[in-house]
């Protein structure tokens, strides 16, 4: 396998240097057809080459082929050095980087197929392979040894070493009836249920059991409000006897301020990252998004405002999206706009056509980039000192004299394009605002890319996996696991005028989202690279923001304190979360989140003395509430419900009694109970169960 990788790198180097013979081309195709890991390697080489080519070409003047001369003198073969020498250096660098950066990935043993076309993972590498897939997939969960609740496998089950071949996605059924214009929420939910049930039948898979009220409620609060439920909220829901209580809770959470803030936090992180960026006012962007979600503005309008915003970033929060991405001739703005709003990863095509899709070309990338050609980030003269700290800037449109956008193809030819999307081109002489025109074109796009991308991302927000992998790559080359469900939700979302509240309601009340996260079928293991069948809700780790809020709610509700935040709590959370974020400083403004999701890491990064004091105060409140009609067991019930949203297990009750007995022998019952209660709080808080959305 190592020889194949070396051969692939060699052939790709020759291809990038335009020295690939016909025989070499055939061999390259054979290698790419033979192994999916080689395809991943090939893609990484092309992406790295594209970035290095762009960087190297920045200083070279560009001239559009076949167009009248504007500006500098025309570039000829006499004035431009041959391309091969400077191309070779990045190519050699690519090989070195692949060995140094992703060497561990390159030398993992590959699965093979047996006579029945079943993918078999070598036993000695089975667990490593599972972790590898999880690390590559940002939506996947790691293999988790849960204590005290095992959600990954039934008790006693061993880790499977044979993974069934991923089911082939079904072709979208042309017979699925279109939704009526006056459709109801129940119409959409029933449609989702029918299509998912048909998928289960087609793949001969039985869904897992329905989640009990405690599991479902905790998941609902984490997904919709960004935190676990409080002690009082848990008690109220679990003791309720209404058959509609899940629907009632969903309706309440969808309009709750915490839902709007949670969504605003999620999208602020997606739009500008978690690290501070010069000229970006995160607070104002967060306020803009919170207001948009509170008013339930049509998502297409929110996207339009983010793309067309202008003015001061401390007055118009929407400006901060593009202010974060106008570096490097707005190439980050181009890539991030396509990825987040249109569900297309197009970074690699800025220097060559897409290697796996005939429908995505280098020209398309630069035609989209041309919409941002006139957009300028400008520091305010009267606030230069403030701008230095990254807070004050202005976004304006200043039409350039040169209206064409120039780029260089793989052969070294100079080309130029005008703004173009969905077949519509802005003329060179037009003074129309280009960003406003792009927003209009996106709203009228016949492919409904904005709607499809948001539906896919919302589904992944609830289930842990979307209909495509990764969730933000929905190009024509990427298979869709459930095209009918995606089509139904996209149609409903558009007909509802991009109503995000209704979209989230449809998904949260679907039959599939009522299921437990307990794995019951080896066919449905997207954590191991298989196609998701949604026969369960996939467990995943909380985000840092969810961990922070859940620790706060658990401790405060256990001690009977109000959950309301003070005016500094959001700033304190942001400062805490930023400890885990690291900006790479790349042309795509990438950043990494170094958060392993454990409470040990979380507490180490918090003020440990504050947490310790808070837990002792909660313990005192719990013990003080004990009276002659209650027992120590009632204290444990309260702690378990506040921390894990469930009753203690028998083994936990026994451990608690043993701890009290041990402490009583050392001191006295009066001192033993508080210490035992605090110990159980720490145990629950530090369990892997606490940090999971399941």
MIGUMAR-719854 format. One record per residue (C-alpha): residue number from 1; x, y, z. Coordinates in steps of 0.02 Angstrom, whole numbers, plus 50000, padded with zeros to 5 digits. Layout:
{rec NUM,{X,Y,Z}}
...
REM end
This chain:
{rec 1,{50000,50000,50000}}
{rec 2,{50145,50118,50038}}
{rec 3,{50211,50087,49863}}
{rec 4,{50043,50138,49790}}
{rec 5,{50045,50300,49889}}
{rec 6,{50222,50341,49831}}
{rec 7,{50171,50302,49652}}
{rec 8,{50017,50413,49668}}
{rec 9,{50121,50558,49734}}
{rec 10,{50246,50535,49591}}
{rec 11,{50111,50529,49457}}
{rec 12,{50019,50678,49531}}
{rec 13,{50180,50778,49532}}
{rec 14,{50202,50738,49347}}
{rec 15,{50022,50786,49313}}
{rec 16,{50043,50955,49399}}
{rec 17,{50203,50984,49298}}
{rec 18,{50109,50943,49136}}
{rec 19,{50224,50793,49104}}
{rec 20,{50097,50652,49124}}
{rec 21,{50099,50529,48979}}
{rec 22,{49945,50435,48919}}
{rec 23,{50009,50276,49004}}
{rec 24,{50038,50373,49165}}
{rec 25,{49864,50446,49153}}
{rec 26,{49787,50272,49140}}
{rec 27,{49889,50212,49289}}
{rec 28,{49834,50363,49392}}
{rec 29,{49652,50325,49355}}
{rec 30,{49679,50143,49407}}
{rec 31,{49753,50197,49573}}
{rec 32,{49609,50316,49609}}
{rec 33,{49481,50183,49569}}
{rec 34,{49569,50055,49678}}
{rec 35,{49562,50137,49849}}
{rec 36,{49463,50279,49930}}
{rec 37,{49613,50328,50036}}
{rec 38,{49712,50363,49878}}
{rec 39,{49571,50477,49820}}
{rec 40,{49585,50573,49984}}
{rec 41,{49773,50587,49962}}
{rec 42,{49753,50647,49782}}
{rec 43,{49628,50779,49837}}
{rec 44,{49744,50842,49975}}
{rec 45,{49888,50858,49852}}
{rec 46,{49782,50959,49731}}
{rec 47,{49718,51073,49870}}
{rec 48,{49893,51104,49937}}
{rec 49,{49958,51134,49761}}
{rec 50,{49817,51256,49730}}
{rec 51,{49858,51358,49883}}
{rec 52,{50044,51360,49847}}
{rec 53,{50013,51403,49664}}
{rec 54,{49902,51549,49713}}
{rec 55,{50031,51614,49837}}
{rec 56,{50171,51599,49711}}
{rec 57,{50071,51682,49574}}
{rec 58,{50019,51835,49673}}
{rec 59,{50168,51937,49615}}
{rec 60,{50144,51895,49431}}
{rec 61,{50045,52021,49326}}
{rec 62,{49890,51950,49242}}
{rec 63,{49815,51988,49073}}
{rec 64,{49647,51925,49009}}
{rec 65,{49652,51825,48849}}
{rec 66,{49561,51901,48702}}
{rec 67,{49514,52061,48795}}
{rec 68,{49566,52240,48762}}
{rec 69,{49718,52294,48859}}
{rec 70,{49681,52386,49021}}
{rec 71,{49819,52444,49138}}
{rec 72,{49992,52362,49125}}
{rec 73,{50074,52312,48963}}
{rec 74,{50024,52141,48893}}
{rec 75,{50116,51989,48960}}
{rec 76,{50210,51889,48828}}
{rec 77,{50320,51736,48828}}
{rec 78,{50470,51850,48832}}
{rec 79,{50414,51939,48991}}
{rec 80,{50348,51788,49087}}
{rec 81,{50472,51659,49150}}
{rec 82,{50434,51476,49111}}
{rec 83,{50309,51405,49234}}
{rec 84,{50390,51236,49267}}
{rec 85,{50530,51287,49388}}
{rec 86,{50419,51377,49514}}
{rec 87,{50287,51243,49499}}
{rec 88,{50411,51107,49541}}
{rec 89,{50460,51181,49709}}
{rec 90,{50284,51182,49779}}
{rec 91,{50257,51007,49710}}
{rec 92,{50411,50942,49801}}
{rec 93,{50353,51034,49956}}
{rec 94,{50184,50947,49942}}
{rec 95,{50266,50777,49955}}
{rec 96,{50365,50830,50108}}
{rec 97,{50213,50907,50191}}
{rec 98,{50110,50751,50162}}
{rec 99,{50240,50645,50247}}
{rec 100,{50264,50766,50392}}
{rec 101,{50086,50822,50421}}
{rec 102,{49976,50676,50372}}
{rec 103,{50102,50536,50377}}
{rec 104,{50004,50444,50509}}
{rec 105,{49852,50445,50396}}
{rec 106,{49948,50384,50244}}
{rec 107,{50011,50225,50323}}
{rec 108,{49852,50158,50403}}
{rec 109,{49806,49988,50334}}
{rec 110,{49658,49993,50217}}
{rec 111,{49502,49888,50227}}
{rec 112,{49481,49754,50094}}
{rec 113,{49328,49669,50020}}
{rec 114,{49293,49485,50034}}
{rec 115,{49207,49375,49906}}
{rec 116,{49036,49440,49959}}
{rec 117,{49090,49621,49931}}
{rec 118,{49090,49657,50118}}
{rec 119,{49219,49779,50185}}
{rec 120,{49328,49692,50314}}
{rec 121,{49437,49789,50435}}
{rec 122,{49594,49693,50491}}
{rec 123,{49568,49643,50672}}
{rec 124,{49730,49717,50734}}
{rec 125,{49680,49886,50659}}
{rec 126,{49492,49887,50690}}
{rec 127,{49490,50011,50833}}
{rec 128,{49620,50125,50754}}
{rec 129,{49522,50132,50595}}
{rec 130,{49367,50188,50688}}
{rec 131,{49460,50329,50774}}
{rec 132,{49538,50382,50610}}
{rec 133,{49369,50401,50527}}
{rec 134,{49303,50500,50674}}
{rec 135,{49449,50620,50666}}
{rec 136,{49424,50651,50481}}
{rec 137,{49238,50679,50499}}
{rec 138,{49199,50838,50599}}
{rec 139,{49023,50772,50633}}
{rec 140,{49076,50601,50693}}
{rec 141,{49092,50547,50874}}
{rec 142,{49245,50456,50939}}
{rec 143,{49230,50281,51009}}
{rec 144,{49174,50324,51186}}
{rec 145,{49186,50217,51340}}
{rec 146,{49036,50286,51431}}
{rec 147,{49025,50284,51620}}
{rec 148,{48903,50243,51690}}
{rec 149,{48788,50236,51537}}
{rec 150,{48850,50141,51383}}
{rec 151,{48776,50217,51226}}
{rec 152,{48895,50147,51096}}
{rec 153,{48857,49961,51110}}
{rec 154,{48741,49848,51210}}
{rec 155,{48818,49783,51372}}
{rec 156,{48934,49639,51341}}
{rec 157,{48947,49670,51155}}
{rec 158,{49121,49673,51082}}
{rec 159,{49183,49797,50955}}
{rec 160,{49139,49730,50782}}
{rec 161,{49283,49695,50665}}
{rec 162,{49176,49674,50510}}
{rec 163,{49086,49827,50444}}
{rec 164,{48947,49796,50320}}
{rec 165,{48965,49885,50155}}
{rec 166,{48884,50056,50158}}
{rec 167,{48710,50048,50082}}
{rec 168,{48696,50130,49913}}
{rec 169,{48593,50290,49920}}
{rec 170,{48427,50273,49834}}
{rec 171,{48390,50378,49682}}
{rec 172,{48265,50514,49722}}
{rec 173,{48093,50449,49683}}
{rec 174,{48010,50549,49544}}
{rec 175,{47844,50490,49612}}
{rec 176,{47855,50583,49778}}
{rec 177,{47707,50701,49775}}
{rec 178,{47741,50886,49791}}
{rec 179,{47682,50973,49948}}
{rec 180,{47525,51075,49937}}
{rec 181,{47550,51262,49960}}
{rec 182,{47447,51257,50120}}
{rec 183,{47535,51106,50194}}
{rec 184,{47535,51081,50383}}
{rec 185,{47679,51036,50498}}
{rec 186,{47604,50863,50520}}
{rec 187,{47607,50838,50331}}
{rec 188,{47796,50865,50327}}
{rec 189,{47828,50760,50482}}
{rec 190,{47725,50616,50410}}
{rec 191,{47822,50632,50248}}
{rec 192,{47989,50621,50338}}
{rec 193,{47930,50470,50438}}
{rec 194,{47868,50378,50284}}
{rec 195,{48028,50405,50186}}
{rec 196,{48143,50358,50332}}
{rec 197,{48038,50201,50366}}
{rec 198,{48053,50154,50182}}
{rec 199,{48241,50176,50195}}
{rec 200,{48246,50058,50345}}
{rec 201,{48144,49929,50248}}
{rec 202,{48254,49945,50093}}
{rec 203,{48410,49915,50198}}
{rec 204,{48328,49779,50303}}
{rec 205,{48367,49869,50465}}
{rec 206,{48265,49884,50623}}
{rec 207,{48273,50051,50714}}
{rec 208,{48326,50056,50895}}
{rec 209,{48202,50081,51036}}
{rec 210,{48119,50247,51070}}
{rec 211,{48213,50358,51191}}
{rec 212,{48137,50371,51363}}
{rec 213,{48076,50541,51420}}
{rec 214,{48235,50580,51517}}
{rec 215,{48353,50544,51372}}
{rec 216,{48244,50635,51246}}
{rec 217,{48219,50789,51356}}
{rec 218,{48405,50809,51391}}
{rec 219,{48442,50795,51205}}
{rec 220,{48306,50922,51163}}
{rec 221,{48375,51051,51284}}
{rec 222,{48554,51027,51224}}
{rec 223,{48505,51036,51041}}
{rec 224,{48383,51180,51050}}
{rec 225,{48440,51280,51202}}
{rec 226,{48625,51235,51208}}
{rec 227,{48621,51168,51386}}
{rec 228,{48552,51028,51493}}
{rec 229,{48383,51053,51579}}
{rec 230,{48377,51119,51756}}
{rec 231,{48319,51015,51903}}
{rec 232,{48149,51101,51903}}
{rec 233,{48128,51084,51714}}
{rec 234,{48171,50899,51722}}
{rec 235,{48051,50866,51864}}
{rec 236,{47910,50959,51778}}
{rec 237,{47930,50866,51613}}
{rec 238,{47959,50692,51685}}
{rec 239,{47808,50701,51800}}
{rec 240,{47694,50769,51664}}
{rec 241,{47567,50649,51592}}
{rec 242,{47513,50739,51434}}
{rec 243,{47533,50630,51277}}
{rec 244,{47584,50789,51185}}
{rec 245,{47718,50844,51308}}
{rec 246,{47861,50821,51185}}
{rec 247,{47776,50930,51056}}
{rec 248,{47735,51059,51191}}
{rec 249,{47917,51064,51247}}
{rec 250,{47980,51083,51068}}
{rec 251,{47860,51227,51036}}
{rec 252,{47917,51313,51196}}
{rec 253,{48103,51291,51163}}
{rec 254,{48090,51349,50982}}
{rec 255,{48031,51520,51041}}
{rec 256,{48139,51530,51197}}
{rec 257,{48276,51664,51206}}
{rec 258,{48405,51528,51242}}
{rec 259,{48367,51444,51076}}
{rec 260,{48399,51607,50984}}
{rec 261,{48561,51639,51080}}
{rec 262,{48619,51460,51052}}
{rec 263,{48590,51474,50864}}
{rec 264,{48673,51644,50862}}
{rec 265,{48825,51572,50952}}
{rec 266,{48833,51426,50830}}
{rec 267,{48825,51539,50677}}
{rec 268,{48944,51668,50747}}
{rec 269,{49072,51529,50765}}
{rec 270,{49036,51468,50588}}
{rec 271,{49044,51642,50510}}
{rec 272,{49198,51715,50596}}
{rec 273,{49269,51577,50706}}
{rec 274,{49303,51580,50892}}
{rec 275,{49466,51676,50888}}
{rec 276,{49478,51865,50883}}
{rec 277,{49503,51940,50710}}
{rec 278,{49561,52118,50669}}
{rec 279,{49417,52230,50621}}
{rec 280,{49283,52106,50677}}
{rec 281,{49159,52151,50813}}
{rec 282,{49095,51982,50872}}
{rec 283,{48971,52059,50995}}
{rec 284,{48881,52154,50858}}
{rec 285,{48876,52004,50742}}
{rec 286,{48805,51900,50885}}
{rec 287,{48674,52035,50918}}
{rec 288,{48625,52039,50734}}
{rec 289,{48604,51851,50727}}
{rec 290,{48510,51843,50892}}
{rec 291,{48387,51973,50830}}
{rec 292,{48366,51881,50665}}
{rec 293,{48329,51715,50750}}
{rec 294,{48216,51799,50879}}
{rec 295,{48111,51879,50743}}
{rec 296,{48120,51716,50644}}
{rec 297,{48173,51812,50490}}
{rec 298,{48172,51707,50331}}
{rec 299,{48342,51624,50318}}
{rec 300,{48362,51683,50139}}
{rec 301,{48344,51863,50202}}
{rec 302,{48473,51836,50339}}
{rec 303,{48596,51767,50212}}
{rec 304,{48560,51914,50098}}
{rec 305,{48596,52038,50237}}
{rec 306,{48761,51953,50278}}
{rec 307,{48816,51958,50096}}
{rec 308,{48758,52137,50058}}
{rec 309,{48794,52225,50224}}
{rec 310,{48888,52390,50224}}
{rec 311,{48935,52523,50350}}
{rec 312,{49018,52523,50521}}
{rec 313,{49043,52356,50606}}
{rec 314,{48991,52428,50773}}
{rec 315,{48826,52488,50700}}
{rec 316,{48781,52354,50573}}
{rec 317,{48827,52185,50647}}
{rec 318,{48803,52095,50481}}
{rec 319,{48958,52182,50409}}
{rec 320,{49072,52081,50520}}
{rec 321,{49052,51922,50416}}
{rec 322,{49137,51992,50261}}
{rec 323,{49255,52101,50363}}
{rec 324,{49329,51939,50430}}
{rec 325,{49361,51867,50256}}
{rec 326,{49414,52004,50135}}
{rec 327,{49600,51965,50147}}
{rec 328,{49694,51888,49998}}
{rec 329,{49583,51970,49867}}
{rec 330,{49426,51903,49953}}
{rec 331,{49469,51721,49918}}
{rec 332,{49415,51674,50096}}
{rec 333,{49250,51767,50070}}
{rec 334,{49222,51668,49912}}
{rec 335,{49258,51499,49991}}
{rec 336,{49165,51530,50154}}
{rec 337,{49011,51600,50066}}
{rec 338,{49002,51446,49955}}
{rec 339,{49033,51324,50097}}
{rec 340,{48917,51394,50230}}
{rec 341,{48772,51459,50126}}
{rec 342,{48777,51352,49968}}
{rec 343,{48848,51191,50038}}
{rec 344,{48993,51184,49915}}
{rec 345,{49178,51166,49954}}
{rec 346,{49264,51255,49810}}
{rec 347,{49432,51305,49884}}
{rec 348,{49523,51177,49778}}
{rec 349,{49456,51244,49613}}
{rec 350,{49534,51416,49627}}
{rec 351,{49682,51350,49525}}
{rec 352,{49608,51202,49429}}
{rec 353,{49443,51121,49383}}
{rec 354,{49367,51003,49511}}
{rec 355,{49451,50832,49495}}
{rec 356,{49290,50732,49524}}
{rec 357,{49150,50843,49460}}
{rec 358,{49131,50904,49282}}
{rec 359,{49008,51036,49342}}
{rec 360,{49131,51135,49451}}
{rec 361,{49267,51233,49359}}
{rec 362,{49404,51354,49402}}
{rec 363,{49311,51488,49307}}
{rec 364,{49158,51464,49420}}
{rec 365,{49265,51501,49572}}
{rec 366,{49334,51664,49504}}
{rec 367,{49164,51715,49434}}
{rec 368,{49095,51701,49611}}
{rec 369,{49246,51792,49681}}
{rec 370,{49212,51935,49558}}
{rec 371,{49054,51981,49655}}
{rec 372,{49167,52038,49799}}
{rec 373,{49289,52134,49688}}
{rec 374,{49223,52305,49736}}
{rec 375,{49205,52270,49923}}
{rec 376,{49332,52357,50034}}
{rec 377,{49373,52347,50219}}
{rec 378,{49418,52518,50286}}
{rec 379,{49477,52573,50458}}
{rec 380,{49388,52725,50525}}
{rec 381,{49512,52871,50537}}
{rec 382,{49431,52937,50695}}
{rec 383,{49448,52767,50780}}
{rec 384,{49616,52699,50725}}
{rec 385,{49665,52660,50904}}
{rec 386,{49508,52558,50931}}
{rec 387,{49533,52471,50764}}
{rec 388,{49702,52411,50820}}
{rec 389,{49614,52306,50951}}
{rec 390,{49503,52230,50816}}
{rec 391,{49340,52320,50851}}
{rec 392,{49309,52463,50730}}
{rec 393,{49306,52455,50540}}
{rec 394,{49191,52496,50395}}
{rec 395,{49132,52393,50247}}
{rec 396,{49103,52490,50086}}
{rec 397,{49089,52458,49899}}
{rec 398,{49212,52556,49793}}
{rec 399,{49198,52507,49608}}
{rec 400,{49366,52470,49530}}
{rec 401,{49420,52544,49364}}
{rec 402,{49466,52370,49303}}
{rec 403,{49301,52275,49303}}
{rec 404,{49370,52105,49255}}
{rec 405,{49435,51977,49379}}
{rec 406,{49596,51895,49320}}
{rec 407,{49661,51722,49357}}
{rec 408,{49786,51596,49287}}
{rec 409,{49741,51420,49234}}
{rec 410,{49848,51265,49258}}
{rec 411,{49934,51290,49091}}
{rec 412,{49993,51463,49138}}
{rec 413,{49868,51552,49026}}
{rec 414,{49799,51718,49086}}
{rec 415,{49610,51729,49091}}
{rec 416,{49477,51849,49151}}
{rec 417,{49297,51832,49204}}
{rec 418,{49149,51940,49252}}
{rec 419,{49034,51907,49400}}
{rec 420,{48927,51758,49353}}
{rec 421,{48807,51644,49446}}
{rec 422,{48672,51524,49388}}
{rec 423,{48699,51579,49208}}
{rec 424,{48680,51766,49245}}
{rec 425,{48825,51882,49207}}
{rec 426,{48850,52063,49261}}
{rec 427,{48911,52162,49112}}
{rec 428,{49082,52242,49121}}
{rec 429,{49011,52417,49103}}
{rec 430,{48875,52389,49233}}
{rec 431,{48884,52493,49391}}
{rec 432,{48757,52381,49480}}
{rec 433,{48806,52335,49657}}
{rec 434,{48880,52164,49634}}
{rec 435,{48846,52095,49807}}
{rec 436,{48664,52147,49800}}
{rec 437,{48648,52060,49633}}
{rec 438,{48726,51902,49705}}
{rec 439,{48599,51900,49847}}
{rec 440,{48456,51914,49721}}
{rec 441,{48528,51773,49615}}
{rec 442,{48546,51660,49766}}
{rec 443,{48365,51694,49815}}
{rec 444,{48304,51647,49641}}
{rec 445,{48422,51500,49615}}
{rec 446,{48328,51357,49533}}
{rec 447,{48437,51229,49623}}
{rec 448,{48384,51300,49793}}
{rec 449,{48562,51287,49857}}
{rec 450,{48534,51402,50006}}
{rec 451,{48384,51298,50063}}
{rec 452,{48468,51129,50032}}
{rec 453,{48624,51180,50127}}
{rec 454,{48525,51242,50278}}
{rec 455,{48415,51087,50280}}
{rec 456,{48568,50975,50277}}
{rec 457,{48655,51073,50414}}
{rec 458,{48498,51076,50522}}
{rec 459,{48475,50888,50505}}
{rec 460,{48656,50863,50559}}
{rec 461,{48628,50983,50705}}
{rec 462,{48494,50864,50769}}
{rec 463,{48563,50693,50722}}
{rec 464,{48751,50716,50724}}
{rec 465,{48764,50675,50538}}
{rec 466,{48688,50756,50386}}
{rec 467,{48634,50683,50219}}
{rec 468,{48809,50713,50149}}
{rec 469,{48980,50688,50225}}
{rec 470,{49048,50815,50259}}
{rec 471,{48891,50915,50293}}
{rec 472,{48953,51070,50200}}
{rec 473,{49000,50980,50039}}
{rec 474,{48845,50949,49932}}
{rec 475,{48925,50959,49761}}
{rec 476,{48869,50845,49619}}
{rec 477,{49012,50724,49658}}
{rec 478,{48951,50690,49837}}
{rec 479,{48821,50552,49866}}
{rec 480,{48665,50597,49966}}
{rec 481,{48609,50466,50091}}
{rec 482,{48422,50509,50085}}
{rec 483,{48386,50617,49932}}
{rec 484,{48198,50602,49952}}
{rec 485,{48202,50668,50131}}
{rec 486,{48320,50808,50081}}
{rec 487,{48206,50851,49935}}
{rec 488,{48049,50851,50042}}
{rec 489,{48124,50963,50177}}
{rec 490,{48201,51080,50048}}
{rec 491,{48033,51101,49961}}
{rec 492,{47943,51129,50126}}
{rec 493,{48077,51252,50187}}
{rec 494,{48062,51357,50028}}
{rec 495,{47872,51354,50029}}
{rec 496,{47872,51407,50212}}
{rec 497,{47971,51562,50162}}
{rec 498,{48131,51491,50237}}
{rec 499,{48052,51475,50410}}
{rec 500,{48191,51406,50520}}
{rec 501,{48079,51377,50670}}
{rec 502,{47964,51265,50568}}
{rec 503,{48112,51172,50492}}
{rec 504,{48180,51132,50665}}
{rec 505,{48007,51081,50723}}
{rec 506,{47986,50956,50580}}
{rec 507,{48152,50873,50619}}
{rec 508,{48132,50872,50808}}
{rec 509,{47960,50791,50800}}
{rec 510,{48004,50661,50669}}
{rec 511,{47997,50479,50722}}
{rec 512,{48183,50455,50695}}
{rec 513,{48226,50593,50821}}
{rec 514,{48119,50511,50954}}
{rec 515,{48235,50359,50952}}
{rec 516,{48370,50318,51077}}
{rec 517,{48554,50339,51039}}
{rec 518,{48592,50159,51091}}
{rec 519,{48672,50068,50944}}
{rec 520,{48576,49911,50901}}
{rec 521,{48630,49872,50722}}
{rec 522,{48803,49858,50647}}
{rec 523,{48736,49920,50480}}
{rec 524,{48707,50095,50548}}
{rec 525,{48881,50149,50603}}
{rec 526,{48924,50315,50520}}
{rec 527,{49053,50342,50657}}
{rec 528,{49150,50204,50568}}
{rec 529,{49127,50276,50394}}
{rec 530,{48963,50193,50344}}
{rec 531,{48816,50286,50268}}
{rec 532,{48699,50349,50406}}
{rec 533,{48528,50265,50407}}
{rec 534,{48459,50365,50555}}
{rec 535,{48397,50211,50645}}
{rec 536,{48456,50300,50802}}
{rec 537,{48515,50473,50854}}
{rec 538,{48705,50472,50853}}
{rec 539,{48793,50519,51014}}
{rec 540,{48920,50660,51001}}
{rec 541,{49020,50768,51118}}
{rec 542,{48957,50937,51175}}
{rec 543,{49035,51094,51106}}
{rec 544,{49136,51198,51230}}
{rec 545,{48990,51319,51243}}
{rec 546,{48870,51178,51286}}
{rec 547,{48991,51110,51417}}
{rec 548,{49008,51281,51498}}
{rec 549,{48821,51313,51505}}
{rec 550,{48782,51136,51564}}
{rec 551,{48906,51145,51709}}
{rec 552,{48830,51311,51760}}
{rec 553,{48650,51246,51751}}
{rec 554,{48691,51083,51840}}
{rec 555,{48773,51165,51990}}
{rec 556,{48653,51311,52006}}
{rec 557,{48495,51207,51987}}
{rec 558,{48558,51075,52109}}
{rec 559,{48580,51212,52240}}
{rec 560,{48414,51294,52200}}
{rec 561,{48491,51453,52130}}
{rec 562,{48413,51549,51984}}
{rec 563,{48483,51511,51811}}
{rec 564,{48482,51691,51748}}
{rec 565,{48651,51752,51686}}
{rec 566,{48730,51911,51746}}
{rec 567,{48792,52043,51624}}
{rec 568,{48969,51972,51619}}
{rec 569,{48927,51787,51596}}
{rec 570,{48930,51783,51405}}
{rec 571,{49096,51875,51400}}
{rec 572,{49167,51754,51531}}
{rec 573,{49109,51605,51427}}
{rec 574,{49184,51676,51268}}
{rec 575,{49351,51708,51353}}
{rec 576,{49349,51530,51421}}
{rec 577,{49307,51453,51252}}
{rec 578,{49443,51552,51163}}
{rec 579,{49573,51457,51264}}
{rec 580,{49535,51306,51156}}
{rec 581,{49533,51395,50986}}
{rec 582,{49688,51424,50880}}
{rec 583,{49695,51521,50716}}
{rec 584,{49811,51448,50584}}
{rec 585,{49836,51612,50493}}
{rec 586,{49805,51530,50323}}
{rec 587,{49731,51612,50169}}
{rec 588,{49566,51526,50209}}
{rec 589,{49564,51595,50388}}
{rec 590,{49556,51418,50458}}
{rec 591,{49561,51384,50644}}
{rec 592,{49570,51230,50755}}
{rec 593,{49471,51188,50911}}
{rec 594,{49582,51094,51033}}
{rec 595,{49443,51034,51146}}
{rec 596,{49433,50850,51188}}
{rec 597,{49263,50866,51270}}
{rec 598,{49312,50804,51442}}
{rec 599,{49262,50889,51603}}
{rec 600,{49440,50869,51669}}
{rec 601,{49502,50981,51529}}
{rec 602,{49355,51100,51552}}
{rec 603,{49383,51120,51738}}
{rec 604,{49570,51144,51719}}
{rec 605,{49536,51289,51601}}
{rec 606,{49408,51363,51720}}
{rec 607,{49442,51441,51889}}
{rec 608,{49454,51283,51992}}
{rec 609,{49424,51370,52157}}
{rec 610,{49261,51446,52094}}
{rec 611,{49196,51275,52039}}
{rec 612,{49247,51198,52205}}
{rec 613,{49157,51334,52303}}
{rec 614,{49002,51319,52194}}
{rec 615,{48994,51130,52220}}
{rec 616,{49010,51150,52409}}
{rec 617,{48870,51278,52410}}
{rec 618,{48761,51161,52308}}
{rec 619,{48801,51019,52429}}
{rec 620,{48752,51124,52579}}
{rec 621,{48586,51171,52498}}
{rec 622,{48546,50990,52458}}
{rec 623,{48588,50928,52633}}
{rec 624,{48493,51069,52717}}
{rec 625,{48336,51020,52621}}
{rec 626,{48340,50846,52697}}
{rec 627,{48209,50823,52833}}
{rec 628,{48140,50679,52937}}
{rec 629,{48030,50626,52791}}
{rec 630,{48176,50615,52670}}
{rec 631,{48333,50509,52665}}
{rec 632,{48509,50516,52597}}
{rec 633,{48442,50424,52445}}
{rec 634,{48334,50576,52406}}
{rec 635,{48491,50682,52402}}
{rec 636,{48568,50564,52275}}
{rec 637,{48409,50571,52169}}
{rec 638,{48422,50760,52165}}
{rec 639,{48605,50758,52115}}
{rec 640,{48578,50629,51976}}
{rec 641,{48429,50724,51905}}
{rec 642,{48523,50890,51908}}
{rec 643,{48682,50821,51831}}
{rec 644,{48626,50681,51714}}
{rec 645,{48438,50707,51698}}
{rec 646,{48396,50534,51761}}
{rec 647,{48377,50428,51916}}
{rec 648,{48531,50345,51993}}
{rec 649,{48566,50167,51942}}
{rec 650,{48568,50027,52069}}
{rec 651,{48757,50019,52064}}
{rec 652,{48768,50207,52094}}
{rec 653,{48652,50193,52244}}
{rec 654,{48759,50054,52314}}
{rec 655,{48918,50154,52288}}
{rec 656,{48838,50303,52376}}
{rec 657,{48786,50198,52526}}
{rec 658,{48959,50121,52536}}
{rec 659,{49038,50293,52533}}
{rec 660,{48926,50355,52675}}
{rec 661,{48966,50199,52777}}
{rec 662,{49152,50223,52749}}
{rec 663,{49147,50407,52798}}
{rec 664,{49037,50371,52950}}
{rec 665,{49167,50250,53016}}
{rec 666,{49298,50386,52995}}
{rec 667,{49199,50531,53070}}
{rec 668,{49011,50545,53098}}
{rec 669,{48849,50530,52999}}
{rec 670,{48826,50719,53008}}
{rec 671,{48990,50747,52917}}
{rec 672,{48980,50593,52807}}
{rec 673,{48825,50638,52706}}
{rec 674,{48886,50808,52641}}
{rec 675,{49053,50734,52588}}
{rec 676,{48968,50588,52501}}
{rec 677,{48847,50703,52410}}
{rec 678,{48989,50814,52350}}
{rec 679,{49087,50661,52295}}
{rec 680,{48939,50600,52190}}
{rec 681,{48921,50772,52111}}
{rec 682,{49103,50767,52059}}
{rec 683,{49084,50589,51995}}
{rec 684,{48932,50632,51889}}
{rec 685,{49009,50793,51826}}
{rec 686,{49169,50704,51773}}
{rec 687,{49082,50557,51688}}
{rec 688,{49090,50544,51500}}
{rec 689,{48900,50532,51502}}
{rec 690,{48888,50713,51560}}
{rec 691,{48978,50784,51407}}
{rec 692,{48878,50690,51275}}
{rec 693,{48731,50746,51172}}
{rec 694,{48636,50582,51155}}
REM end
